Amino acid sequence: MAEDQEKIDEQRRTLIKGVIGASIITTILGAGSIATYIFSPTAASSRQYPKVKVANISELTDGNAIKFCYPLTGEVNLLIKVGTPVENGVGPNKDIVAFSAICQHLGCIIEKYYPTGEPFYNGKYQKVMECPCHGSVYDVTQDAKVIAGPAPRPLPRVILEYDDSTGDIYAVGMVGPVILGKGRAGEEGTDLPDNLNPPGSIVDNTTVRTCGEQV
């Protein structure tokens, strides 16, 4: 009897080990599948660039800029009213543009637009976004072309739409190169799926100006 009981106990232990092992494997495979989905190109391509209101033209004056996030929270851009017609500009004077504020050199955040000069080059450059870390300078009149410093590529441009009846300005997409840190460095195109990869969530009319932060 003792021998039979020992066999039964051993069978139970084997069964329990099998169940636990299967549960662990299932959990690992499940987590892996979720991670694969979240970070896969297919998942990114199935998400869509939103159309969101960034500002109204009444908020802008010549030479000033508004910070906003697009297409994800945490991905900072500058909406700029240059004051003179520029390449790809929208609005009544074709002078409103927006570019990623994430420098294409090492990813520093560009906080300001300089309409009449900047700190590193003694006022040499006009109408530029300038990186405060290593002095890369981008000409906003020429689609954020690099005109000084170590940055290898222009800044990604936010595609804007302007509503003539209301003066509202909308972000509707982006033109590459890809945002620094997303996808292959220098990847070019319109509405690149890699720009929608986490971290960050796709912005809406509520989070586009707050960048997802509580206010």
TORPA-4810 file (N, C-alpha, C, O; in nm, 3 decimals):
<nodes>
NODE_1_0.082_-0.121_0.000_0.000_0.000_0.000_0.086_0.127_0.000_0.059_0.223_-0.072_M
NODE_2_0.190_0.123_0.083_0.280_0.238_0.089_0.345_0.262_-0.046_0.365_0.376_-0.089_A
NODE_3_0.380_0.149_-0.112_0.444_0.160_-0.243_0.348_0.220_-0.346_0.388_0.303_-0.428_E
NODE_4_0.220_0.177_-0.340_0.119_0.231_-0.433_0.095_0.380_-0.408_0.083_0.458_-0.502_D
NODE_5_0.090_0.418_-0.279_0.069_0.558_-0.244_0.185_0.645_-0.294_0.164_0.757_-0.340_Q
NODE_6_0.308_0.590_-0.286_0.426_0.663_-0.331_0.420_0.687_-0.482_0.459_0.793_-0.530_E
NODE_7_0.370_0.585_-0.557_0.356_0.601_-0.702_0.253_0.708_-0.735_0.273_0.788_-0.827_K
NODE_8_0.142_0.709_-0.660_0.038_0.809_-0.683_0.091_0.950_-0.656_0.065_1.043_-0.732_I
NODE_9_0.168_0.965_-0.544_0.224_1.095_-0.509_0.322_1.142_-0.617_0.325_1.260_-0.652_D
NODE_10_0.401_1.049_-0.669_0.498_1.084_-0.773_0.427_1.129_-0.900_0.471_1.222_-0.967_E
NODE_11_0.316_1.060_-0.933_0.239_1.099_-1.050_0.180_1.239_-1.033_0.177_1.318_-1.127_Q
NODE_12_0.133_1.266_-0.910_0.077_1.399_-0.883_0.184_1.507_-0.898_0.160_1.613_-0.956_R
NODE_13_0.303_1.479_-0.844_0.411_1.576_-0.853_0.449_1.602_-0.999_0.472_1.716_-1.040_R
NODE_14_0.454_1.495_-1.076_0.487_1.509_-1.218_0.383_1.592_-1.292_0.415_1.677_-1.375_T
NODE_15_0.254_1.566_-1.259_0.146_1.640_-1.321_0.152_1.788_-1.287_0.136_1.874_-1.374_L
NODE_16_0.176_1.819_-1.159_0.184_1.958_-1.113_0.300_2.030_-1.182_0.286_2.144_-1.226_I
NODE_17_0.415_1.961_-1.191_0.530_2.021_-1.258_0.499_2.052_-1.405_0.537_2.155_-1.458_K
NODE_18_0.427_1.959_-1.467_0.391_1.978_-1.607_0.299_2.097_-1.627_0.317_2.176_-1.720_G
NODE_19_0.200_2.110_-1.538_0.107_2.222_-1.547_0.178_2.354_-1.526_0.155_2.450_-1.601_V
NODE_20_0.265_2.361_-1.425_0.340_2.484_-1.396_0.430_2.520_-1.513_0.436_2.635_-1.555_I
NODE_21_0.500_2.419_-1.565_0.589_2.443_-1.678_0.515_2.495_-1.799_0.561_2.587_-1.866_G
NODE_22_0.399_2.435_-1.827_0.320_2.479_-1.941_0.272_2.622_-1.923_0.269_2.700_-2.018_A
NODE_23_0.233_2.657_-1.798_0.187_2.793_-1.769_0.297_2.895_-1.792_0.274_3.001_-1.849_S
NODE_24_0.417_2.861_-1.748_0.531_2.951_-1.765_0.560_2.973_-1.913_0.582_3.086_-1.957_I
NODE_25_0.560_2.864_-1.989_0.589_2.874_-2.133_0.482_2.959_-2.202_0.514_3.043_-2.286_I
NODE_26_0.356_2.935_-2.165_0.246_3.011_-2.225_0.260_3.160_-2.195_0.237_3.244_-2.282_T
NODE_27_0.297_3.191_-2.069_0.314_3.331_-2.029_0.426_3.397_-2.107_0.411_3.510_-2.155_T
NODE_28_0.538_3.327_-2.121_0.653_3.382_-2.193_0.617_3.405_-2.339_0.645_3.511_-2.396_I
NODE_29_0.555_3.303_-2.400_0.518_3.316_-2.541_0.416_3.427_-2.561_0.422_3.500_-2.660_L
NODE_30_0.322_3.439_-2.467_0.222_3.545_-2.476_0.284_3.682_-2.468_0.250_3.770_-2.547_G
NODE_31_0.375_3.702_-2.372_0.442_3.831_-2.357_0.525_3.862_-2.481_0.529_3.976_-2.527_A
NODE_32_0.589_3.759_-2.534_0.669_3.778_-2.654_0.584_3.819_-2.771_0.623_3.904_-2.851_G
NODE_33_0.468_3.758_-2.782_0.377_3.791_-2.892_0.328_3.935_-2.882_0.320_4.007_-2.982_S
NODE_34_0.295_3.976_-2.758_0.249_4.114_-2.737_0.360_4.212_-2.774_0.335_4.311_-2.843_I
NODE_35_0.483_4.185_-2.726_0.595_4.274_-2.756_0.621_4.278_-2.905_0.649_4.384_-2.961_A
NODE_36_0.614_4.161_-2.970_0.636_4.157_-3.114_0.534_4.241_-3.187_0.566_4.310_-3.283_T
NODE_37_0.407_4.234_-3.139_0.302_4.312_-3.205_0.324_4.461_-3.188_0.314_4.538_-3.284_Y
NODE_38_0.355_4.502_-3.064_0.369_4.645_-3.035_0.481_4.707_-3.116_0.466_4.817_-3.168_I
NODE_39_0.593_4.637_-3.127_0.709_4.697_-3.189_0.732_4.653_-3.334_0.833_4.691_-3.393_F
NODE_40_0.642_4.577_-3.389_0.659_4.529_-3.526_0.621_4.637_-3.625_0.535_4.720_-3.597_S
NODE_41_0.686_4.636_-3.745_0.648_4.732_-3.849_0.502_4.720_-3.888_0.438_4.820_-3.922_P
NODE_42_0.448_4.597_-3.884_0.308_4.579_-3.920_0.217_4.655_-3.825_0.121_4.719_-3.868_T
NODE_43_0.247_4.647_-3.694_0.166_4.717_-3.595_0.174_4.867_-3.617_0.073_4.937_-3.610_A
NODE_44_0.295_4.917_-3.643_0.311_5.060_-3.665_0.236_5.105_-3.790_0.172_5.211_-3.790_A
NODE_45_0.244_5.024_-3.897_0.180_5.064_-4.021_0.028_5.061_-4.013_-0.040_5.126_-4.092_S
NODE_46_-0.025_4.985_-3.916_-0.170_4.978_-3.902_-0.224_5.098_-3.825_-0.345_5.122_-3.824_S
NODE_47_-0.136_5.175_-3.759_-0.177_5.295_-3.690_-0.176_5.411_-3.789_-0.109_5.404_-3.892_R
NODE_48_-0.250_5.516_-3.758_-0.267_5.624_-3.855_-0.220_5.758_-3.798_-0.238_5.786_-3.680_Q
NODE_49_-0.161_5.838_-3.885_-0.132_5.975_-3.846_-0.264_6.050_-3.828_-0.351_6.044_-3.914_Y
NODE_50_-0.279_6.119_-3.716_-0.406_6.188_-3.691_-0.411_6.325_-3.758_-0.308_6.381_-3.795_P
NODE_51_-0.531_6.377_-3.773_-0.550_6.517_-3.809_-0.593_6.589_-3.683_-0.701_6.563_-3.631_K
NODE_52_-0.509_6.679_-3.634_-0.538_6.747_-3.508_-0.516_6.897_-3.525_-0.428_6.941_-3.599_V
NODE_53_-0.597_6.974_-3.453_-0.580_7.119_-3.454_-0.464_7.157_-3.364_-0.461_7.124_-3.246_K
NODE_54_-0.367_7.228_-3.422_-0.249_7.271_-3.346_-0.271_7.411_-3.287_-0.238_7.436_-3.171_V
NODE_55_-0.326_7.500_-3.366_-0.342_7.639_-3.320_-0.435_7.712_-3.416_-0.475_7.659_-3.519_A
NODE_56_-0.467_7.835_-3.379_-0.536_7.926_-3.467_-0.439_8.036_-3.507_-0.351_8.072_-3.430_N
NODE_57_-0.455_8.088_-3.626_-0.360_8.189_-3.674_-0.356_8.312_-3.583_-0.257_8.385_-3.581_I
NODE_58_-0.464_8.336_-3.508_-0.466_8.451_-3.416_-0.365_8.436_-3.303_-0.330_8.535_-3.239_S
NODE_59_-0.317_8.314_-3.278_-0.218_8.291_-3.173_-0.076_8.320_-3.220_0.016_8.327_-3.139_E
NODE_60_-0.058_8.337_-3.350_0.076_8.353_-3.406_0.100_8.496_-3.452_0.012_8.560_-3.509_L
NODE_61_0.220_8.544_-3.426_0.265_8.670_-3.483_0.395_8.643_-3.558_0.461_8.542_-3.533_T
NODE_62_0.430_8.732_-3.649_0.552_8.711_-3.727_0.672_8.691_-3.635_0.699_8.771_-3.545_D
NODE_63_0.744_8.583_-3.660_0.867_8.557_-3.585_0.850_8.476_-3.459_0.948_8.449_-3.390_G
NODE_64_0.725_8.436_-3.424_0.712_8.356_-3.302_0.681_8.210_-3.335_0.651_8.176_-3.450_N
NODE_65_0.689_8.124_-3.233_0.670_7.981_-3.253_0.589_7.923_-3.138_0.593_7.974_-3.026_A
NODE_66_0.517_7.817_-3.166_0.438_7.745_-3.066_0.487_7.600_-3.060_0.501_7.535_-3.163_I
NODE_67_0.512_7.551_-2.940_0.555_7.413_-2.922_0.432_7.321_-2.920_0.331_7.354_-2.859_K
NODE_68_0.443_7.209_-2.986_0.338_7.107_-2.981_0.400_6.971_-3.006_0.515_6.962_-3.049_F
NODE_69_0.325_6.865_-2.981_0.376_6.730_-3.004_0.298_6.663_-3.116_0.176_6.675_-3.126_C
NODE_70_0.372_6.591_-3.201_0.310_6.522_-3.314_0.415_6.430_-3.376_0.531_6.470_-3.383_Y
NODE_71_0.380_6.310_-3.422_0.249_6.246_-3.410_0.224_6.177_-3.276_0.112_6.136_-3.247_P
NODE_72_0.331_6.165_-3.193_0.317_6.102_-3.062_0.344_6.202_-2.952_0.415_6.301_-2.972_L
NODE_73_0.288_6.176_-2.834_0.323_6.258_-2.718_0.472_6.242_-2.691_0.525_6.131_-2.702_T
NODE_74_0.539_6.350_-2.657_0.682_6.344_-2.633_0.766_6.373_-2.755_0.888_6.388_-2.743_G
NODE_75_0.705_6.382_-2.874_0.779_6.414_-2.995_0.750_6.560_-3.031_0.649_6.593_-3.093_E
NODE_76_0.842_6.646_-2.988_0.819_6.791_-2.989_0.844_6.851_-3.127_0.937_6.810_-3.198_V
NODE_77_0.760_6.948_-3.163_0.774_7.024_-3.287_0.757_7.172_-3.257_0.710_7.210_-3.150_N
NODE_78_0.796_7.255_-3.353_0.771_7.398_-3.345_0.686_7.442_-3.463_0.720_7.415_-3.579_L
NODE_79_0.575_7.510_-3.434_0.491_7.574_-3.535_0.538_7.718_-3.545_0.539_7.791_-3.445_L
NODE_80_0.576_7.760_-3.666_0.644_7.889_-3.682_0.572_7.975_-3.785_0.535_7.928_-3.893_I
NODE_81_0.552_8.102_-3.751_0.507_8.201_-3.850_0.629_8.285_-3.887_0.673_8.371_-3.811_K
NODE_82_0.681_8.258_-4.005_0.808_8.318_-4.045_0.794_8.467_-4.075_0.883_8.546_-4.044_V
NODE_83_0.681_8.505_-4.136_0.661_8.646_-4.169_0.680_8.677_-4.316_0.641_8.784_-4.363_G
NODE_84_0.740_8.584_-4.390_0.756_8.595_-4.535_0.724_8.459_-4.596_0.743_8.357_-4.530_T
NODE_85_0.678_8.454_-4.720_0.646_8.325_-4.782_0.767_8.232_-4.782_0.880_8.273_-4.812_P
NODE_86_0.742_8.106_-4.749_0.850_8.007_-4.742_0.807_7.878_-4.810_0.689_7.855_-4.835_V
NODE_87_0.904_7.794_-4.837_0.878_7.665_-4.899_0.782_7.583_-4.813_0.805_7.564_-4.693_E
NODE_88_0.675_7.534_-4.875_0.573_7.451_-4.810_0.494_7.527_-4.702_0.431_7.465_-4.617_N
NODE_89_0.499_7.660_-4.704_0.425_7.737_-4.606_0.275_7.736_-4.634_0.232_7.726_-4.749_G
NODE_90_0.195_7.747_-4.526_0.049_7.754_-4.539_0.002_7.886_-4.478_0.081_7.961_-4.421_V
NODE_91_-0.129_7.913_-4.491_-0.186_8.036_-4.438_-0.198_8.141_-4.546_-0.152_8.120_-4.658_G
NODE_92_-0.259_8.253_-4.514_-0.282_8.360_-4.613_-0.154_8.408_-4.680_-0.155_8.443_-4.798_P
NODE_93_-0.044_8.410_-4.604_0.083_8.458_-4.659_0.182_8.345_-4.689_0.298_8.371_-4.720_N
NODE_94_0.135_8.221_-4.681_0.220_8.105_-4.708_0.350_8.109_-4.625_0.459_8.077_-4.674_K
NODE_95_0.335_8.149_-4.500_0.454_8.168_-4.417_0.452_8.085_-4.288_0.535_8.107_-4.200_D
NODE_96_0.357_7.991_-4.277_0.347_7.910_-4.155_0.395_7.769_-4.185_0.346_7.703_-4.276_I
NODE_97_0.493_7.724_-4.107_0.552_7.590_-4.124_0.571_7.527_-3.986_0.560_7.594_-3.884_V
NODE_98_0.599_7.398_-3.985_0.626_7.329_-3.859_0.727_7.218_-3.885_0.721_7.148_-3.986_A
NODE_99_0.821_7.205_-3.790_0.925_7.104_-3.802_0.947_7.035_-3.668_0.920_7.091_-3.562_F
NODE_100_0.996_6.912_-3.675_1.036_6.842_-3.554_1.142_6.923_-3.481_1.231_6.981_-3.544_S
NODE_101_1.131_6.928_-3.349_1.231_6.999_-3.268_1.333_6.902_-3.209_1.409_6.938_-3.118_A
NODE_102_1.336_6.780_-3.260_1.434_6.681_-3.216_1.550_6.684_-3.314_1.537_6.640_-3.428_I
NODE_103_1.664_6.735_-3.270_1.779_6.755_-3.358_1.822_6.623_-3.419_1.826_6.520_-3.351_C
NODE_104_1.856_6.626_-3.547_1.896_6.505_-3.618_2.041_6.465_-3.589_2.090_6.365_-3.642_Q
NODE_105_2.109_6.543_-3.504_2.246_6.507_-3.466_2.245_6.403_-3.355_2.277_6.286_-3.378_H
NODE_106_2.208_6.446_-3.234_2.206_6.354_-3.119_2.073_6.358_-3.044_2.061_6.300_-2.936_L
NODE_107_1.973_6.424_-3.100_1.842_6.419_-3.039_1.813_6.525_-2.934_1.714_6.515_-2.863_G
NODE_108_1.897_6.628_-2.923_1.867_6.736_-2.830_1.739_6.808_-2.876_1.706_6.810_-2.994_C
NODE_109_1.668_6.867_-2.780_1.544_6.937_-2.811_1.573_7.084_-2.843_1.638_7.154_-2.766_I
NODE_110_1.524_7.128_-2.958_1.539_7.267_-2.999_1.420_7.345_-2.942_1.306_7.323_-2.981_I
NODE_111_1.447_7.433_-2.852_1.342_7.501_-2.779_1.292_7.628_-2.847_1.180_7.673_-2.821_E
NODE_112_1.375_7.687_-2.935_1.341_7.820_-2.986_1.360_7.830_-3.136_1.436_7.756_-3.198_K
NODE_113_1.286_7.926_-3.191_1.305_7.969_-3.329_1.369_8.107_-3.324_1.327_8.192_-3.245_Y
NODE_114_1.469_8.130_-3.409_1.540_8.257_-3.409_1.513_8.331_-3.539_1.571_8.298_-3.643_Y
NODE_115_1.426_8.432_-3.536_1.392_8.503_-3.659_1.500_8.600_-3.706_1.511_8.626_-3.825_P
NODE_116_1.579_8.653_-3.614_1.675_8.758_-3.652_1.815_8.734_-3.597_1.891_8.829_-3.579_T
NODE_117_1.848_8.611_-3.570_1.982_8.584_-3.518_1.977_8.479_-3.410_1.869_8.448_-3.359_G
NODE_118_2.090_8.423_-3.374_2.097_8.314_-3.276_2.227_8.323_-3.198_2.317_8.398_-3.236_E
NODE_119_2.239_8.247_-3.089_2.350_8.270_-2.997_2.488_8.223_-3.043_2.588_8.282_-3.003_P
NODE_120_2.496_8.118_-3.124_2.627_8.057_-3.149_2.705_8.120_-3.264_2.827_8.105_-3.271_F
NODE_121_2.637_8.190_-3.355_2.705_8.236_-3.475_2.698_8.387_-3.493_2.706_8.437_-3.605_Y
NODE_122_2.684_8.460_-3.383_2.691_8.606_-3.385_2.595_8.670_-3.485_2.629_8.765_-3.555_N
NODE_123_2.474_8.616_-3.490_2.373_8.676_-3.576_2.390_8.651_-3.724_2.324_8.715_-3.806_G
NODE_124_2.478_8.557_-3.760_2.504_8.531_-3.903_2.382_8.476_-3.974_2.355_8.511_-4.089_K
NODE_125_2.307_8.388_-3.905_2.195_8.320_-3.969_2.062_8.378_-3.923_2.046_8.413_-3.806_Y
NODE_126_1.969_8.387_-4.016_1.837_8.442_-3.988_1.731_8.336_-4.017_1.750_8.248_-4.101_Q
NODE_127_1.617_8.345_-3.944_1.504_8.255_-3.967_1.547_8.109_-3.958_1.536_8.033_-4.054_K
NODE_128_1.596_8.072_-3.841_1.650_7.937_-3.823_1.601_7.873_-3.692_1.559_7.942_-3.599_V
NODE_129_1.609_7.742_-3.690_1.601_7.665_-3.565_1.744_7.619_-3.536_1.812_7.566_-3.624_M
NODE_130_1.787_7.639_-3.413_1.926_7.608_-3.380_1.934_7.519_-3.257_1.873_7.548_-3.154_E
NODE_131_2.009_7.412_-3.268_2.025_7.318_-3.157_2.114_7.378_-3.049_2.224_7.423_-3.080_C
NODE_132_2.070_7.380_-2.924_2.149_7.439_-2.817_2.267_7.353_-2.772_2.354_7.400_-2.700_P
NODE_133_2.269_7.228_-2.815_2.376_7.137_-2.769_2.505_7.150_-2.849_2.612_7.170_-2.792_C
NODE_134_2.494_7.140_-2.981_2.616_7.139_-3.062_2.609_7.233_-3.182_2.693_7.227_-3.272_H
NODE_135_2.509_7.320_-3.182_2.508_7.429_-3.280_2.462_7.395_-3.420_2.491_7.470_-3.513_G
NODE_136_2.391_7.285_-3.439_2.334_7.260_-3.571_2.228_7.366_-3.601_2.148_7.400_-3.515_S
NODE_137_2.229_7.418_-3.723_2.138_7.525_-3.762_2.056_7.478_-3.882_2.110_7.426_-3.979_V
NODE_138_1.924_7.499_-3.872_1.831_7.456_-3.977_1.756_7.577_-4.031_1.700_7.655_-3.954_Y
NODE_139_1.754_7.592_-4.163_1.690_7.705_-4.228_1.542_7.672_-4.251_1.510_7.586_-4.333_D
NODE_140_1.451_7.739_-4.180_1.309_7.708_-4.193_1.251_7.759_-4.324_1.141_7.718_-4.361_V
NODE_141_1.322_7.847_-4.394_1.273_7.895_-4.523_1.304_7.796_-4.635_1.252_7.808_-4.746_T
NODE_142_1.389_7.697_-4.605_1.428_7.597_-4.705_1.402_7.456_-4.654_1.487_7.367_-4.665_Q
NODE_143_1.282_7.436_-4.596_1.240_7.303_-4.551_1.336_7.245_-4.446_1.366_7.126_-4.447_D
NODE_144_1.384_7.332_-4.356_1.474_7.293_-4.246_1.604_7.230_-4.294_1.656_7.137_-4.233_A
NODE_145_1.655_7.281_-4.403_1.785_7.239_-4.455_1.895_7.273_-4.355_1.891_7.378_-4.291_K
NODE_146_1.994_7.184_-4.340_2.107_7.208_-4.250_2.200_7.310_-4.315_2.247_7.289_-4.427_V
NODE_147_2.227_7.420_-4.244_2.318_7.521_-4.299_2.442_7.540_-4.212_2.533_7.613_-4.249_I
NODE_148_2.447_7.474_-4.097_2.567_7.480_-4.012_2.559_7.369_-3.908_2.451_7.321_-3.875_A
NODE_149_2.675_7.330_-3.856_2.680_7.233_-3.748_2.686_7.089_-3.796_2.688_7.062_-3.916_G
NODE_150_2.688_6.995_-3.700_2.713_6.854_-3.733_2.592_6.772_-3.778_2.610_6.657_-3.817_P
NODE_151_2.472_6.826_-3.773_2.355_6.745_-3.810_2.368_6.695_-3.954_2.401_6.773_-4.043_A
NODE_152_2.342_6.566_-3.978_2.359_6.510_-4.113_2.238_6.525_-4.204_2.248_6.503_-4.324_P
NODE_153_2.123_6.563_-4.147_1.999_6.565_-4.225_1.910_6.680_-4.180_1.924_6.729_-4.068_R
NODE_154_1.817_6.724_-4.267_1.720_6.826_-4.225_1.624_6.770_-4.122_1.616_6.649_-4.101_P
NODE_155_1.550_6.859_-4.058_1.448_6.817_-3.962_1.325_6.766_-4.035_1.290_6.819_-4.140_L
NODE_156_1.258_6.663_-3.983_1.132_6.620_-4.041_1.029_6.734_-4.036_1.021_6.806_-3.937_P
NODE_157_0.953_6.748_-4.143_0.852_6.854_-4.151_0.713_6.798_-4.120_0.676_6.691_-4.168_R
NODE_158_0.638_6.872_-4.040_0.498_6.838_-4.015_0.414_6.895_-4.130_0.425_7.014_-4.162_V
NODE_159_0.332_6.811_-4.190_0.243_6.856_-4.297_0.125_6.931_-4.234_0.056_6.877_-4.148_I
NODE_160_0.104_7.053_-4.278_-0.001_7.137_-4.221_-0.114_7.161_-4.322_-0.092_7.162_-4.443_L
NODE_161_-0.233_7.180_-4.268_-0.347_7.225_-4.346_-0.404_7.350_-4.278_-0.409_7.358_-4.155_E
NODE_162_-0.447_7.446_-4.360_-0.501_7.572_-4.307_-0.646_7.587_-4.350_-0.679_7.571_-4.468_Y
NODE_163_-0.732_7.618_-4.254_-0.874_7.639_-4.281_-0.897_7.789_-4.302_-0.889_7.867_-4.207_D
NODE_164_-0.926_7.827_-4.425_-0.943_7.970_-4.457_-1.061_8.032_-4.384_-1.060_8.152_-4.354_D
NODE_165_-1.162_7.952_-4.356_-1.283_8.009_-4.295_-1.268_8.036_-4.146_-1.332_8.127_-4.093_S
NODE_166_-1.184_7.958_-4.078_-1.169_7.973_-3.932_-1.030_8.021_-3.890_-1.014_8.073_-3.780_T
NODE_167_-0.930_8.003_-3.976_-0.793_8.035_-3.937_-0.727_7.925_-3.857_-0.616_7.943_-3.806_G
NODE_168_-0.793_7.810_-3.847_-0.735_7.698_-3.772_-0.625_7.630_-3.853_-0.633_7.619_-3.976_D
NODE_169_-0.522_7.586_-3.782_-0.408_7.518_-3.843_-0.404_7.375_-3.792_-0.405_7.352_-3.671_I
NODE_170_-0.399_7.279_-3.884_-0.403_7.138_-3.849_-0.274_7.068_-3.890_-0.215_7.098_-3.994_Y
NODE_171_-0.229_6.974_-3.805_-0.123_6.881_-3.843_-0.190_6.756_-3.898_-0.282_6.702_-3.836_A
NODE_172_-0.145_6.710_-4.014_-0.210_6.596_-4.079_-0.114_6.484_-4.116_-0.158_6.376_-4.157_V
NODE_173_0.016_6.507_-4.103_0.113_6.404_-4.138_0.254_6.458_-4.125_0.275_6.569_-4.077_G
NODE_174_0.352_6.378_-4.170_0.491_6.422_-4.163_0.566_6.377_-4.288_0.533_6.276_-4.350_M
NODE_175_0.669_6.456_-4.322_0.758_6.421_-4.432_0.896_6.393_-4.372_0.949_6.474_-4.296_V
NODE_176_0.953_6.278_-4.407_1.082_6.236_-4.353_1.197_6.319_-4.408_1.178_6.392_-4.504_G
NODE_177_1.318_6.310_-4.347_1.368_6.190_-4.282_1.293_6.154_-4.153_1.227_6.237_-4.091_P
NODE_178_1.308_6.028_-4.116_1.243_5.977_-3.996_1.289_6.055_-3.873_1.402_6.103_-3.868_V
NODE_179_1.200_6.067_-3.774_1.238_6.131_-3.648_1.356_6.056_-3.587_1.358_5.933_-3.588_I
NODE_180_1.453_6.129_-3.535_1.572_6.064_-3.480_1.533_5.962_-3.374_1.453_5.991_-3.285_L
NODE_181_1.591_5.842_-3.384_1.563_5.736_-3.289_1.450_5.644_-3.332_1.423_5.544_-3.266_G
NODE_182_1.384_5.677_-3.442_1.276_5.593_-3.494_1.318_5.535_-3.629_1.349_5.609_-3.722_K
NODE_183_1.319_5.404_-3.640_1.349_5.341_-3.768_1.495_5.357_-3.807_1.580_5.388_-3.723_G
NODE_184_1.524_5.334_-3.934_1.660_5.345_-3.984_1.698_5.492_-3.997_1.619_5.573_-4.046_R
NODE_185_1.818_5.527_-3.954_1.863_5.666_-3.958_1.857_5.719_-4.100_1.912_5.659_-4.193_A
NODE_186_1.790_5.832_-4.117_1.784_5.895_-4.247_1.677_5.840_-4.339_1.667_5.884_-4.454_G
NODE_187_1.597_5.744_-4.292_1.489_5.691_-4.375_1.398_5.804_-4.418_1.359_5.888_-4.336_E
NODE_188_1.363_5.807_-4.546_1.285_5.918_-4.600_1.150_5.872_-4.650_1.132_5.756_-4.688_E
NODE_189_1.054_5.964_-4.650_0.922_5.934_-4.701_0.816_6.018_-4.633_0.847_6.103_-4.549_G
NODE_190_0.692_5.994_-4.668_0.579_6.065_-4.609_0.503_5.972_-4.515_0.473_5.858_-4.550_T
NODE_191_0.471_6.022_-4.395_0.398_5.943_-4.295_0.465_5.809_-4.268_0.402_5.704_-4.275_D
NODE_192_0.596_5.814_-4.237_0.672_5.692_-4.213_0.616_5.615_-4.093_0.599_5.674_-3.986_L
NODE_193_0.587_5.485_-4.109_0.528_5.408_-3.999_0.614_5.404_-3.874_0.562_5.401_-3.762_P
NODE_194_0.748_5.406_-3.890_0.836_5.397_-3.773_0.817_5.514_-3.678_0.845_5.501_-3.559_D
NODE_195_0.770_5.627_-3.728_0.746_5.743_-3.641_0.634_5.717_-3.541_0.620_5.791_-3.443_N
NODE_196_0.554_5.613_-3.564_0.442_5.582_-3.476_0.476_5.474_-3.375_0.389_5.431_-3.299_L
NODE_197_0.601_5.428_-3.372_0.641_5.327_-3.274_0.653_5.389_-3.135_0.695_5.504_-3.122_N
NODE_198_0.616_5.313_-3.030_0.633_5.363_-2.893_0.780_5.394_-2.865_0.867_5.348_-2.939_P
NODE_199_0.810_5.472_-2.758_0.717_5.519_-2.655_0.635_5.640_-2.700_0.668_5.708_-2.797_P
NODE_200_0.528_5.662_-2.626_0.437_5.771_-2.658_0.310_5.719_-2.722_0.309_5.612_-2.783_G
NODE_201_0.204_5.795_-2.708_0.076_5.759_-2.769_0.042_5.862_-2.875_0.088_5.976_-2.869_S
NODE_202_-0.040_5.823_-2.971_-0.078_5.913_-3.078_-0.157_6.030_-3.019_-0.248_6.011_-2.939_I
NODE_203_-0.120_6.152_-3.060_-0.182_6.270_-3.002_-0.324_6.288_-3.056_-0.361_6.234_-3.160_V
NODE_204_-0.402_6.366_-2.981_-0.534_6.408_-3.027_-0.548_6.557_-3.000_-0.450_6.622_-2.964_D
NODE_205_-0.667_6.611_-3.016_-0.686_6.755_-2.998_-0.660_6.801_-2.855_-0.636_6.919_-2.831_N
NODE_206_-0.665_6.708_-2.761_-0.639_6.741_-2.621_-0.491_6.739_-2.587_-0.443_6.823_-2.511_T
NODE_207_-0.419_6.643_-2.642_-0.279_6.622_-2.603_-0.178_6.686_-2.697_-0.059_6.688_-2.667_T
NODE_208_-0.223_6.737_-2.811_-0.127_6.792_-2.909_-0.048_6.910_-2.854_0.069_6.927_-2.889_V
NODE_209_-0.110_6.991_-2.768_-0.038_7.106_-2.711_0.021_7.075_-2.573_0.120_7.136_-2.533_R
NODE_210_-0.039_6.981_-2.501_0.013_6.947_-2.368_0.119_6.838_-2.375_0.190_6.813_-2.278_T
NODE_211_0.130_6.773_-2.490_0.223_6.660_-2.507_0.194_6.547_-2.410_0.284_6.471_-2.373_C
NODE_212_0.069_6.536_-2.369_0.028_6.428_-2.281_0.048_6.456_-2.134_0.013_6.373_-2.050_G
NODE_213_0.105_6.573_-2.100_0.129_6.606_-1.960_0.003_6.664_-1.897_-0.078_6.728_-1.964_E
NODE_214_-0.011_6.641_-1.766_-0.125_6.698_-1.694_-0.104_6.848_-1.677_0.005_6.893_-1.641_Q
NODE_215_-0.210_6.923_-1.702_-0.198_7.070_-1.686_-0.304_7.119_-1.588_-0.311_7.239_-1.561_V
</nodes>
